[in-house]
Amino acid sequence: MSDLGWGARGATWSLRRQLWAWEEEMLE
């Protein structure tokens, strides 16, 4: 995914991406 709206949504996406990484690491 490309950074389309790097504003208020940017921060939300950043947090979501980190959560995704956490879940992936936890699942593995």
C-alpha positions in Angstrom: 0.0 0.0 0.0 1.3 3.5 -0.8 1.0 6.5 1.5 -2.1 8.1 -0.1 -3.3 10.4 2.7 -0.2 11.1 4.8 -2.1 13.4 7.3 -4.3 12.5 10.2 -4.7 9.1 8.5 -1.0 8.7 8.3 -0.7 8.3 12.1 -3.5 5.9 12.1 -2.0 3.8 9.4 1.4 3.8 11.1 -0.2 2.4 14.3 -2.2 -0.1 12.3 0.9 -1.2 10.4 2.7 -1.7 13.7 -0.2 -3.7 15.1 -0.1 -5.9 12.0 3.6 -6.5 12.5 3.0 -7.5 16.1 0.2 -9.9 15.1 2.4 -11.4 12.4 5.3 -11.9 14.9 3.0 -13.3 17.5 1.4 -15.7 15.0 4.7 -16.9 13.8 
